[in-house]
């Protein structure tokens, strides 16, 4: 699931960029394994890439880092090796190292939309909005790219950082056109409608989200606030009670 209003209480817009970067980098195992969108030659590094991906999925980051480094050492020309190493560095909070490896992956496989989308998200997070949007747009231009909704979410986050509010909504709605059940877009649009005072639309979007997305602290707090604005105090209290019970130590509980 990175403030439009500058307040901690504006949950989704305030966290949008960080959420979108996570989205760009999540699912890396699938992208690495499928290779359908931008085929690459087989490499002796592929075994280490697969091992690094498995350890990454298990949360064993140090071991994943070792295997990813082995992948690059085995074949420095492998875009997949540089990409998985970038992902691991990013997860470890090693931004400079991640940036270097993302750039190497894109350099070696410029037609791979997964790599360009992830690299674009990193550039946007660094404040390099034009360069980031250019990379994300390049990913979106690939007609067979199966991650269109994720790239569109990243474009929305980058546009928000650049102060292009109209583009934010355009990209979010485009993401829902690609996948009407895409939880991050539903949640982000619900928050936008809430901030703009369109509480009925926000509630409708949250109802759709409830069928597809997780009951996160952010979602529960937003739903409670929407119901309070609509005068449904009892339902709002129930949502707040659920938030306290399920996530007693979350920052959102303090905001109640």
C-alpha positions as CSV (number, residue, x, y, z in Angstrom):
1,X,0.0,0.0,0.0
2,X,5.2,7.4,-0.8
3,X,0.9,13.8,1.7
4,X,-1.5,15.7,-0.4
5,X,-2.8,17.5,2.5
6,X,0.5,17.4,4.5
7,X,-1.3,15.6,7.4
8,X,-0.5,12.2,8.8
9,X,-4.2,11.4,8.6
10,X,-4.3,11.5,4.8
11,X,-3.3,7.9,4.6
12,X,-3.2,6.8,1.0
13,X,-1.9,9.9,-0.8
14,X,0.7,10.4,1.9
15,X,2.0,7.0,1.4
16,X,1.3,6.6,-2.3
17,X,4.9,6.8,-3.6
18,X,6.3,4.3,-1.2
19,X,3.4,2.0,-1.9
20,X,3.9,2.2,-5.6
21,X,7.6,1.5,-5.3
22,X,6.7,-1.6,-3.4
23,X,4.3,-2.5,-6.1
24,X,6.9,-2.0,-8.8
25,X,9.3,-4.3,-7.0
26,X,6.8,-6.9,-5.8
27,X,6.2,-9.9,-8.0
28,X,9.8,-9.8,-9.2
29,X,9.9,-13.5,-8.9
30,X,7.2,-13.9,-11.4
31,X,8.8,-11.5,-13.8
32,X,12.1,-13.2,-13.5
33,X,10.6,-16.6,-14.0
34,X,8.2,-16.0,-16.8
35,X,10.5,-14.1,-19.3
36,X,7.5,-14.0,-21.6
37,X,7.3,-10.2,-22.0
38,X,10.9,-9.6,-23.0
39,X,12.8,-12.9,-23.7
40,X,16.4,-13.0,-22.8
41,X,19.1,-15.5,-23.6
42,X,19.7,-18.4,-21.2
43,X,22.6,-17.6,-18.8
44,X,24.8,-19.6,-16.4
45,X,23.6,-17.1,-13.8
46,X,20.0,-18.2,-14.1
47,X,20.3,-20.9,-11.4
48,X,21.6,-18.3,-8.9
49,X,18.8,-15.9,-10.0
50,X,16.2,-18.5,-9.2
51,X,17.8,-19.3,-5.8
52,X,18.0,-15.6,-4.9
53,X,14.4,-15.2,-5.9
54,X,13.3,-18.1,-3.6
55,X,15.3,-16.8,-0.7
56,X,13.8,-13.3,-1.3
57,X,10.3,-14.7,-1.2
58,X,11.1,-16.4,2.1
59,X,12.4,-13.2,3.6
60,X,15.9,-14.5,3.9
61,X,17.5,-11.4,2.6
62,X,21.1,-12.0,3.4
63,X,21.1,-15.3,1.7
64,X,19.3,-13.8,-1.2
65,X,21.9,-11.2,-1.5
66,X,24.7,-13.8,-1.6
67,X,23.0,-15.7,-4.3
68,X,22.2,-12.6,-6.3
69,X,25.8,-11.5,-6.1
70,X,26.9,-14.9,-7.3
71,X,24.5,-14.5,-10.2
72,X,26.2,-11.2,-11.3
73,X,29.7,-12.6,-10.7
74,X,28.8,-15.6,-12.9
75,X,27.5,-13.5,-15.8
76,X,27.8,-9.8,-15.6
77,X,26.0,-9.5,-18.9
78,X,22.8,-11.0,-17.5
79,X,20.0,-8.4,-17.0
80,X,18.1,-10.8,-14.8
81,X,21.1,-11.1,-12.5
82,X,21.4,-7.4,-12.1
83,X,17.7,-7.0,-11.6
84,X,17.4,-9.5,-8.8
85,X,20.4,-8.0,-7.1
86,X,18.8,-4.6,-7.4
87,X,15.6,-6.0,-5.8
88,X,17.5,-7.4,-2.9
89,X,19.5,-4.2,-2.4
90,X,16.2,-2.3,-2.4
91,X,14.7,-4.6,0.2
92,X,17.8,-4.2,2.4
93,X,17.5,-0.4,2.2
94,X,20.7,-0.1,0.1
95,X,19.5,2.6,-2.2
96,X,22.7,3.5,-4.0
97,X,23.5,-0.1,-4.7
98,X,20.0,-0.8,-5.9
99,X,20.1,2.2,-8.2
100,X,23.3,1.0,-9.8
101,X,21.9,-2.5,-10.4
102,X,18.6,-1.3,-11.8
103,X,20.5,0.9,-14.3
104,X,22.6,-2.1,-15.3
105,X,19.5,-4.3,-15.8
106,X,17.9,-1.7,-18.0
107,X,21.1,-1.1,-20.0
108,X,21.3,-4.8,-20.8
109,X,17.6,-5.4,-21.5
110,X,16.1,-2.1,-22.5
111,X,13.0,-3.7,-24.0
112,X,12.0,-5.4,-20.7
113,X,9.0,-3.5,-19.3
114,X,9.4,-4.9,-15.8
115,X,12.9,-3.5,-15.5
116,X,12.0,-0.1,-16.9
117,X,8.9,0.1,-14.7
118,X,10.9,-0.7,-11.6
119,X,13.7,1.6,-12.6
120,X,11.2,4.4,-13.3
121,X,9.7,4.0,-9.8
122,X,13.1,4.3,-8.2
123,X,13.9,7.5,-10.2
124,X,10.6,9.0,-9.2
125,X,11.3,8.2,-5.5
126,X,14.6,10.1,-5.9
127,X,12.8,13.2,-7.2
128,X,13.8,12.6,-10.8
129,X,10.2,12.8,-12.0
130,X,10.7,13.4,-15.7
131,X,13.2,10.6,-16.1
132,X,11.1,8.3,-14.0
133,X,7.9,8.9,-16.0
134,X,9.8,8.4,-19.2
135,X,10.9,4.9,-18.0
136,X,7.4,4.0,-16.9
137,X,5.9,5.3,-20.1
138,X,8.3,3.1,-22.0
139,X,7.1,0.1,-20.1
140,X,3.5,1.0,-20.8
141,X,4.3,1.2,-24.5
142,X,4.9,-2.5,-24.6
143,X,1.6,-3.9,-25.8
144,X,2.2,-7.4,-24.3
145,X,3.2,-6.1,-20.9
146,X,1.1,-7.8,-18.2
147,X,1.9,-5.3,-15.5
148,X,0.1,-2.4,-17.0
149,X,-1.9,-1.6,-13.9
150,X,1.2,-1.6,-11.7
151,X,3.0,0.7,-14.1
152,X,0.0,3.0,-14.2
153,X,0.0,3.1,-10.4
154,X,3.7,4.1,-10.5
155,X,2.9,6.8,-13.0
156,X,0.2,8.1,-10.6
157,X,2.7,8.2,-7.7
158,X,5.3,9.9,-9.8
159,X,2.8,12.5,-11.1
160,X,1.7,13.2,-7.5
161,X,5.3,13.9,-6.5
162,X,5.6,16.2,-9.5
163,X,2.5,18.1,-8.5
164,X,0.4,17.0,-11.5
165,X,-2.8,16.3,-9.7
166,X,-5.0,15.8,-12.8
167,X,-2.6,13.2,-14.1
168,X,-2.7,11.3,-10.8
169,X,-6.4,10.6,-11.2
170,X,-6.1,9.8,-14.9
171,X,-3.5,7.2,-14.2
172,X,-5.4,5.6,-11.3
173,X,-8.6,5.3,-13.4
174,X,-6.6,3.9,-16.3
175,X,-5.2,1.3,-13.8
176,X,-8.8,0.3,-13.0
177,X,-9.7,0.1,-16.6
178,X,-7.0,-2.6,-17.0
179,X,-8.0,-4.3,-13.8
180,X,-11.3,-3.2,-12.2
181,X,-10.5,-5.2,-9.0
182,X,-7.0,-3.8,-8.5
183,X,-6.9,-3.0,-4.8
184,X,-4.2,-0.3,-4.7
185,X,-6.0,1.8,-7.3
186,X,-9.4,1.3,-5.6
187,X,-7.9,2.4,-2.3
188,X,-6.1,5.4,-3.7
189,X,-9.1,6.6,-5.6
190,X,-11.3,6.2,-2.5
191,X,-8.8,8.4,-0.5
192,X,-8.8,11.0,-3.3
193,X,-12.6,11.2,-3.3
194,X,-12.6,11.4,0.5
195,X,-10.2,14.3,0.4
196,X,-12.3,16.0,-2.2
197,X,-15.5,15.6,-0.2
198,X,-17.2,13.0,-2.5
199,X,-18.0,10.6,0.3
200,X,-20.5,8.5,-1.5
201,X,-18.1,7.8,-4.3
202,X,-15.4,7.0,-1.8
203,X,-17.7,4.6,0.0
204,X,-18.6,2.9,-3.3
205,X,-14.9,2.4,-4.1
206,X,-14.2,1.1,-0.6
207,X,-17.1,-1.4,-1.0
208,X,-15.4,-2.7,-4.2
209,X,-12.1,-2.7,-2.3
210,X,-13.5,-4.8,0.5
211,X,-14.1,-7.7,-2.0
212,X,-10.5,-7.7,-3.2
213,X,-8.2,-6.0,-0.8
214,X,-6.9,-6.7,2.6
215,X,-8.4,-5.2,5.7
216,X,-5.2,-3.1,6.5
217,X,-5.0,-0.4,9.2
218,X,-5.1,2.2,6.4
219,X,-8.2,0.8,4.8
220,X,-10.0,0.4,8.1
221,X,-9.3,4.0,9.2
222,X,-10.3,5.4,5.8
223,X,-13.5,3.4,5.8
224,X,-14.3,4.6,9.3
225,X,-13.7,8.3,8.4
226,X,-15.9,8.0,5.3
227,X,-18.8,6.5,7.3
228,X,-18.5,9.3,9.9
229,X,-18.7,11.9,7.2
230,X,-21.8,10.2,5.9
231,X,-23.4,10.2,9.4
232,X,-23.1,6.5,10.0
233,X,-21.6,6.8,13.5
234,X,-22.4,3.2,14.6
235,X,-20.7,1.7,11.5
236,X,-17.7,4.0,12.0
237,X,-17.4,2.9,15.6
238,X,-17.5,-0.8,14.5
239,X,-14.7,-0.2,12.0
240,X,-12.6,1.7,14.6
241,X,-13.2,-1.2,17.1
242,X,-12.0,-3.7,14.4
243,X,-8.9,-1.5,13.8
244,X,-8.1,-1.4,17.5
245,X,-8.6,-5.2,18.0
246,X,-6.7,-6.3,14.9
247,X,-4.0,-3.8,14.8
248,X,-3.6,-2.5,18.4
249,X,0.0,-1.2,17.8
250,X,-0.5,0.5,14.4
251,X,0.0,4.2,14.0
252,X,-3.6,4.4,12.7
253,X,-5.0,3.5,16.2
254,X,-3.3,6.6,17.6
255,X,-5.0,8.7,14.9
256,X,-8.5,7.7,16.0
